[in-house]
Amino acid sequence: MERIISDFNKKVKILTPDDESHYFFGYYDLRATQGNAHLAHRVKFMDRLPGENDTAELGYLIDNKFYAFASTTAWNFQQGSMLEFHPVRKNCVFYNAFLNGDAKTVIHNITTGEKQYADMPTACHSHDGRYGLSVNFGRIFDFRPGYGYKAAKDLNSQVSAPKDDGIFLIDFATGKSRLLISYSDMLLPCGFTHEHKILVNHITFAPDSKSYVFLLRNFDKGGSWSTSMAIGDLDGNIKAVLKNTYVSHYYFINNKVILAHMSVRGEKKGLYTLNLFDGSVTEYQADYLSGKGNRDIHCVLSPDGKYIIGDGYPIDNYRSIVGINTATGANKVILKALTNVPSSNDIRCDLHNRFVFDGKYISFDTVHNGKRQIAAFPSSVLDF
């Protein structure tokens, strides 16, 4: 079988060293590059969940060389350690780490070595670099191990909607956090009942850093979980946008509009834009999205707004990256990567396509060569 299927195979370059280690970056909506450096995690295995004491080295890639600057035991294969470049400070990164048994956020200047710490781990960082939002990674691990940390414990594991847990706001100026809204207070407004054990699975700041969107889900009891999408502010106010439905991967178009693979008002699953305030929707059509099987994608908008790209789940042993022209609706599968290992859901290698190097390239995590690597190709291939 071909490892990479595209009409520009020679333009696909491996960014990681050719050695015995495994390399990956993490989630599709994190800032992976600054200047000519691409952040990466380096690990020794790819065929099991990370344990409490398994370490990931953190570093950056330049010219196929990995330059390590830290290590952490707070990581998973889906989102890594929430490693990303600081949006304002040059040569500065965020990541999560356990210190004396407690998970914290590290703000690390990789040039000077200076480190600052916040008292909780972050699930997302604001675009102005001032704030972080924290959720319980132990509760996430109990729900979906591929997104949580094994060493993080949920002290409310027997409580469906605790009053002392939920979404926390971290002020990076002080390193201190406070409970913004509890699970108890978000339960009913988001369409769940006291019979549901709930958790925040994903949370993301809006571009203006003044609001955020989160996905609230109920623990699976033999069927599939349900999802509510809500928008919140820094004062702890929330408003449910979609209740008890299907919502998966999403991406902010602007402060009011979000792009997501979801079901809106009972309609079929698809890729839509949704105005978070007036509820208006627009569906994006693509041949890939209408095919058989799981057609959910990790969706990203190009910096110039001209294209949407999204990577999907295995179809006939390949993961695809699809592109959509936002003006014309023209669309095509631009790349397929062989994905025969690993097969377990919580250690799988999603491509997590992302625009990098100021939008000039698209990078993705991949196992098409039988090990975890990071690859990239020029975004100029989006010429349709």
C-alpha positions as CSV (number, residue, x, y, z in Angstrom):
1,M,0.0,0.0,0.0
2,E,1.1,3.5,-0.7
3,R,2.0,5.4,2.5
4,I,1.0,8.8,1.3
5,I,-1.5,9.4,-1.5
6,S,-1.6,12.9,-3.0
7,D,-0.7,14.7,-6.2
8,F,2.3,16.4,-4.5
9,N,4.0,13.5,-2.7
10,K,7.5,15.1,-3.2
11,K,6.4,18.2,-1.3
12,V,5.5,16.2,1.9
13,K,8.5,16.5,4.2
14,I,9.2,14.8,7.5
15,L,10.2,17.4,10.1
16,T,11.4,15.0,12.8
17,P,14.7,13.1,13.1
18,D,15.2,9.6,11.6
19,D,15.9,7.8,14.8
20,E,14.3,5.3,17.2
21,S,12.1,7.8,19.0
22,H,8.5,8.8,18.4
23,Y,7.6,12.4,17.8
24,F,4.3,14.3,17.8
25,F,2.9,17.7,18.4
26,G,-0.6,17.4,19.7
27,Y,-4.0,19.1,19.0
28,Y,-5.0,20.8,15.8
29,D,-5.8,24.2,17.4
30,L,-2.6,24.8,19.4
31,R,0.2,27.2,18.3
32,A,2.9,24.9,17.0
33,T,5.4,27.2,15.4
34,Q,7.3,30.5,16.0
35,G,9.9,31.7,13.5
36,N,11.5,28.6,12.0
37,A,10.9,26.4,15.1
38,H,8.2,23.7,15.3
39,L,7.3,22.4,18.8
40,A,7.2,18.6,19.5
41,H,7.0,15.9,22.1
42,R,9.5,13.1,22.0
43,V,8.6,9.7,23.6
44,K,9.9,6.2,23.6
45,F,6.7,4.3,22.8
46,M,3.5,4.5,20.9
47,D,1.6,1.3,21.6
48,R,0.1,2.0,25.1
49,L,-1.3,4.8,27.3
50,P,1.3,6.8,29.2
51,G,1.5,5.8,32.8
52,E,2.0,8.1,35.8
53,N,5.8,8.1,35.5
54,D,6.2,8.0,31.7
55,T,8.0,11.1,30.6
56,A,7.7,13.1,27.4
57,E,10.6,15.3,26.4
58,L,9.6,18.7,25.1
59,G,11.5,20.5,22.4
60,Y,11.5,22.2,19.1
61,L,12.4,21.1,15.6
62,I,14.7,22.9,13.2
63,D,16.2,21.2,10.1
64,N,15.2,17.7,11.3
65,K,16.9,18.2,14.6
66,F,15.2,18.1,18.0
67,Y,16.3,20.5,20.6
68,A,15.0,19.5,24.1
69,F,14.3,22.1,26.7
70,A,12.1,20.3,29.3
71,S,10.3,17.1,30.2
72,T,6.9,16.3,31.7
73,T,4.7,13.5,33.0
74,A,1.5,15.5,32.3
75,W,0.7,14.4,28.8
76,N,-1.3,12.2,26.5
77,F,-1.1,11.3,22.8
78,Q,-4.1,13.4,21.7
79,Q,-3.2,16.8,23.2
80,G,0.3,16.3,24.5
81,S,1.0,18.5,27.5
82,M,-0.9,21.4,26.0
83,L,2.4,22.6,24.7
84,E,2.2,25.7,22.5
85,F,4.0,28.9,21.9
86,H,3.0,32.0,23.9
87,P,1.0,34.3,21.7
88,V,2.8,37.5,22.8
89,R,6.2,36.6,24.3
90,K,8.9,35.5,21.9
91,N,10.7,32.2,22.7
92,C,8.2,31.4,25.4
93,V,6.0,28.4,25.7
94,F,3.2,27.0,27.8
95,Y,2.9,23.4,28.9
96,N,1.5,21.3,31.8
97,A,3.7,19.4,34.3
98,F,3.4,17.7,37.7
99,L,5.4,19.4,40.4
100,N,5.5,17.7,43.8
101,G,2.5,15.6,42.8
102,D,0.3,18.5,41.7
103,A,-0.4,19.4,38.0
104,K,0.5,23.0,37.2
105,T,1.0,25.2,34.1
106,V,4.6,26.1,33.2
107,I,5.4,29.3,31.3
108,H,8.9,28.6,30.0
109,N,11.3,31.0,28.3
110,I,13.2,28.4,26.2
111,T,16.1,30.9,25.5
112,T,16.8,32.1,29.1
113,G,15.5,29.0,30.9
114,E,13.3,31.2,33.1
115,K,10.1,29.5,34.3
116,Q,6.9,30.8,35.9
117,Y,4.2,28.5,37.3
118,A,0.4,28.7,37.7
119,D,-1.3,26.6,40.4
120,M,-3.4,24.5,38.0
121,P,-2.9,22.9,34.6
122,T,-4.4,24.7,31.6
123,A,-6.8,23.3,29.0
124,C,-6.5,26.4,26.9
125,H,-4.6,29.7,26.9
126,S,-6.1,33.1,26.0
127,H,-4.9,34.8,22.8
128,D,-3.5,37.7,24.7
129,G,-1.5,35.4,27.0
130,R,-3.1,36.8,30.1
131,Y,-5.4,33.9,31.2
132,G,-5.8,30.1,31.2
133,L,-8.9,28.0,31.7
134,S,-8.4,24.8,33.7
135,V,-10.5,21.7,34.0
136,N,-10.1,18.4,36.0
137,F,-7.8,16.2,33.9
138,G,-8.4,13.3,36.3
139,R,-12.1,13.5,35.5
140,I,-11.3,13.6,31.8
141,F,-9.0,10.6,32.2
142,D,-11.9,8.6,33.7
143,F,-14.1,9.6,30.8
144,R,-11.6,9.5,27.9
145,P,-8.1,8.4,28.9
146,G,-6.6,9.7,25.7
147,Y,-7.3,13.3,26.8
148,G,-6.5,13.2,30.5
149,Y,-3.6,12.4,32.8
150,K,-3.4,9.2,34.7
151,A,-1.7,10.8,37.7
152,A,-4.4,13.4,38.0
153,K,-7.2,12.2,40.4
154,D,-10.8,13.2,40.5
155,L,-11.7,13.7,44.2
156,N,-15.4,14.0,43.1
157,S,-15.4,10.9,41.0
158,Q,-18.6,9.7,42.7
159,V,-20.3,13.1,42.4
160,S,-22.3,13.8,39.2
161,A,-22.1,17.6,39.3
162,P,-19.8,18.8,42.1
163,K,-20.1,22.3,43.5
164,D,-16.3,22.7,44.0
165,D,-15.2,21.6,40.5
166,G,-15.8,22.9,37.0
167,I,-14.1,25.6,35.0
168,F,-11.3,27.5,36.7
169,L,-9.8,30.8,35.5
170,I,-6.1,31.2,35.9
171,D,-4.5,34.7,36.0
172,F,-0.9,34.2,34.6
173,A,0.1,37.5,36.2
174,T,-0.3,36.1,39.7
175,G,-0.3,32.3,38.9
176,K,-3.5,32.0,40.9
177,S,-6.8,30.4,39.9
178,R,-10.4,30.7,41.0
179,L,-13.5,28.7,40.3
180,L,-15.4,30.4,37.5
181,I,-18.4,28.2,37.3
182,S,-19.1,24.9,39.0
183,Y,-20.5,21.7,37.5
184,S,-23.5,22.1,39.8
185,D,-24.3,25.5,38.3
186,M,-23.8,24.5,34.6
187,L,-25.8,21.2,34.9
188,L,-29.4,22.3,34.3
189,P,-28.7,25.4,32.1
190,C,-26.9,23.1,29.7
191,G,-29.7,20.7,29.4
192,F,-28.6,17.8,31.7
193,T,-30.3,16.4,34.8
194,H,-29.1,15.3,38.2
195,E,-29.0,11.8,36.8
196,H,-26.1,12.8,34.5
197,K,-22.5,12.7,35.6
198,I,-20.9,15.5,33.6
199,L,-17.6,17.0,32.6
200,V,-16.0,19.6,30.4
201,N,-14.2,17.7,27.7
202,H,-13.0,20.7,25.5
203,I,-12.8,24.4,26.1
204,T,-11.4,27.2,24.0
205,F,-10.9,31.0,24.2
206,A,-12.5,33.2,21.6
207,P,-10.0,35.4,19.6
208,D,-10.8,38.5,21.8
209,S,-9.8,36.5,25.0
210,K,-13.0,37.8,26.7
211,S,-15.2,34.7,26.2
212,Y,-14.9,31.0,25.6
213,V,-16.7,28.0,24.3
214,F,-16.9,24.6,26.0
215,L,-18.3,21.2,25.4
216,L,-20.1,19.7,28.3
217,R,-20.6,15.9,28.1
218,N,-22.2,13.2,30.2
219,F,-20.4,10.0,31.1
220,D,-21.3,7.1,28.8
221,K,-23.6,4.5,30.4
222,G,-23.6,1.9,27.7
223,G,-24.5,4.1,24.8
224,S,-22.9,7.2,23.3
225,W,-22.5,10.4,25.3
226,S,-24.4,13.6,24.6
227,T,-22.9,17.0,24.2
228,S,-24.0,20.5,25.0
229,M,-22.1,23.6,23.7
230,A,-22.1,26.7,25.8
231,I,-20.4,30.1,25.7
232,G,-19.1,31.7,28.8
233,D,-17.4,34.9,30.0
234,L,-14.7,35.8,32.6
235,D,-17.4,36.6,35.2
236,G,-18.7,33.1,35.3
237,N,-21.8,33.7,33.2
238,I,-22.7,31.0,30.7
239,K,-25.3,30.5,27.9
240,A,-26.1,27.1,26.3
241,V,-26.0,27.3,22.6
242,L,-26.8,23.7,21.8
243,K,-28.2,21.2,24.3
244,N,-28.0,17.5,24.5
245,T,-27.0,16.8,20.9
246,Y,-24.0,16.0,18.8
247,V,-21.1,18.5,18.7
248,S,-17.5,17.4,18.0
249,H,-14.5,19.4,16.8
250,Y,-14.8,23.1,16.5
251,Y,-12.8,26.3,15.6
252,F,-13.5,30.0,16.1
253,I,-14.1,31.9,12.8
254,N,-14.4,35.1,14.8
255,N,-15.7,36.2,18.3
256,K,-19.3,35.4,17.3
257,V,-19.1,32.6,14.8
258,I,-17.8,29.1,15.3
259,L,-17.1,26.3,12.8
260,A,-17.9,22.8,14.0
261,H,-18.8,19.3,13.0
262,M,-22.2,19.0,14.7
263,S,-25.9,18.5,14.4
264,V,-28.0,21.7,14.5
265,R,-31.7,21.6,15.5
266,G,-31.9,18.0,14.8
267,E,-30.5,18.2,11.3
268,K,-27.9,15.7,10.0
269,K,-24.4,15.7,11.2
270,G,-22.2,17.9,9.1
271,L,-19.8,20.9,9.0
272,Y,-21.6,24.1,9.9
273,T,-20.8,27.6,10.9
274,L,-22.9,28.7,13.9
275,N,-23.5,32.2,15.2
276,L,-23.2,31.8,19.0
277,F,-25.5,34.7,19.6
278,D,-28.3,34.6,17.1
279,G,-28.2,30.9,16.2
280,S,-27.9,31.3,12.5
281,V,-26.2,28.5,10.6
282,T,-24.5,27.7,7.3
283,E,-23.6,24.3,6.1
284,Y,-20.4,23.5,4.2
285,Q,-20.7,20.8,1.6
286,A,-17.9,18.5,0.6
287,D,-17.8,15.1,-1.2
288,Y,-15.7,13.7,1.7
289,L,-18.1,14.9,4.4
290,S,-21.1,13.1,2.7
291,G,-19.4,9.7,2.4
292,K,-20.0,6.5,4.5
293,G,-18.4,6.0,7.8
294,N,-17.2,8.5,10.4
295,R,-16.7,11.8,8.5
296,D,-16.0,14.0,11.5
297,I,-13.0,16.3,10.9
298,H,-10.6,18.4,13.0
299,C,-11.5,21.7,11.2
300,V,-9.2,24.7,10.9
301,L,-9.6,28.0,8.9
302,S,-6.6,29.3,7.0
303,P,-5.1,32.6,8.3
304,D,-6.4,34.4,5.2
305,G,-9.8,32.9,5.6
306,K,-9.9,31.4,2.1
307,Y,-9.8,27.7,3.0
308,I,-11.0,25.2,5.6
309,I,-8.9,22.1,6.1
310,G,-9.8,19.2,8.2
311,D,-8.4,15.7,8.9
312,G,-10.7,12.7,9.4
313,Y,-10.8,9.3,10.8
314,P,-9.7,6.1,9.1
315,I,-11.4,5.1,5.9
316,D,-10.0,2.0,4.3
317,N,-6.8,2.4,6.4
318,Y,-6.2,6.0,5.4
319,R,-6.7,9.2,7.2
320,S,-7.5,12.1,4.9
321,I,-7.0,15.8,4.9
322,V,-9.8,17.6,3.0
323,G,-9.8,21.2,1.8
324,I,-12.8,23.5,1.2
325,N,-12.7,26.8,-0.6
326,T,-14.8,29.1,1.6
327,A,-15.8,31.4,-1.3
328,T,-16.7,28.9,-4.0
329,G,-17.4,25.7,-2.1
330,A,-14.8,23.8,-4.3
331,N,-13.5,20.9,-2.3
332,K,-11.2,17.9,-2.6
333,V,-9.2,15.4,-0.6
334,I,-5.7,16.8,-0.7
335,L,-3.8,14.1,1.1
336,K,-4.3,10.5,2.4
337,A,-1.9,9.0,5.0
338,L,-1.7,5.3,5.8
339,T,-2.8,4.7,9.4
340,N,-2.5,1.0,10.2
341,V,-0.9,1.6,13.7
342,P,-1.8,2.1,16.4
343,S,-5.4,1.0,16.4
344,S,-6.6,1.6,20.0
345,N,-8.9,4.7,20.3
346,D,-7.0,6.3,23.2
347,I,-3.5,6.0,21.6
348,R,-4.5,6.6,18.0
349,C,-2.6,9.1,15.9
350,D,-5.0,11.7,14.4
351,L,-3.4,13.9,11.8
352,H,-4.5,17.1,13.6
353,N,-3.7,19.2,10.6
354,R,-2.7,22.8,11.4
355,F,-1.4,25.9,9.6
356,V,2.2,26.6,10.7
357,F,5.1,28.9,9.9
358,D,2.8,32.0,9.4
359,G,0.3,30.0,7.3
360,K,2.9,29.0,4.7
361,Y,2.8,25.3,5.6
362,I,0.4,22.7,6.9
363,S,1.9,20.2,9.4
364,F,0.3,17.0,10.8
365,D,1.1,14.2,13.1
366,T,1.4,10.8,11.3
367,V,2.2,7.1,11.6
368,H,2.3,6.4,7.8
369,N,6.0,5.2,8.2
370,G,5.1,2.9,11.1
371,K,6.2,5.3,13.9
372,R,5.0,8.7,15.2
373,Q,6.4,11.6,13.1
374,I,5.5,15.2,12.2
375,A,5.3,16.0,8.5
376,A,4.5,19.2,6.5
377,F,3.7,20.4,3.1
378,P,3.3,23.9,1.6
379,S,-0.2,25.4,2.0
380,S,0.2,26.7,-1.6
381,V,-1.3,23.3,-2.7
382,L,-4.6,24.8,-1.7
383,D,-5.1,26.3,-5.2
384,F,-8.6,25.2,-6.1
